[in-house]
Amino acid sequence: MKGFTLLEVLVALAIMAGVILTTIVAFNYHLGIVIRDKDESAAILLARGKIDDPAFALLPAGTGNFAPQRPDISWEKSFLPTEIPGVAKMVFTITWDKERRKLVLVRYVAKT
């Protein structure tokens, strides 16, 4: 008789199932990393664009978001005193992913 036994077929299927499951889990994990990095890159670029705007540094502390492009990313701007006279510490906090992810940028600005 030629052919495979039932046990050989079951072992081959078990091995294939393990390989396929491992591949799917690894692909899903790496896809999640790509999506998280994409959102983080967008948040960083939007934050740098806002904080590098000279007119934005002159505005008082407050909150907002990046609507209409990315209303899911919000920001908060605050000022903290420093030991150096005439200089304030501007803290710019960006949150996204339902406020589970956060990025903080700091810039020192002259008090007006």
Buried (B, 14 or more C-beta within 10 A) or exposed (E): EEEEEEEEEEEEEEEEEEEEEEEEEEEEEEEEEEEEEEBBEBBEEBBEEBBEEEEEBEEEEEEEBBEEEBEBBBBBBBEEEEEEEEEBBBBBBBBBBEEEBEBEBEEEBEEE
